[in-house]
C-alpha cells in the first residue's frame, strides 16, 4: 500500500512529538523531512531525516530505540505498517540549512 503525502506529514508530526517528549528540551529538533522509498523487495517504507541542534551525546541510543514503541500505535492508525527509517543530522551538517545560511551572508563572504 502506498504511503500518501498526508500520511507522510502525519508521521513527521508523530515522530516530532515523540522526540520532543523523550528528550524534553535536551536536544532541539528543527526540521523533519519524510519521503516514501522502496526497498530491494519493492516494499514501501518511510525514510525520515531529522535535523537537530544540540550535543550529539544527548541523542541517547536507548531513547532513540524506544521511540518506535512509543509511536507505533499512532503510525499504525495512519496506515504506516513498517518501521520508519530515521536518520539524525546535526544542523551544521545539513545541506539545506547550510545553503540557507550561506545565502544570507554578504556577497563575497564564505
Protein Blocks (a to p, Z undefined) as FASTA:
>chain_A
ZZdfklmmmmmmmmmmmmmmmnnomaccfbdcddddddfkopacdddddddeddfklmgf
klmmmmmmmmmmmmmmnopabdcddddddfklpmklmmmmmmmpcehiZZ
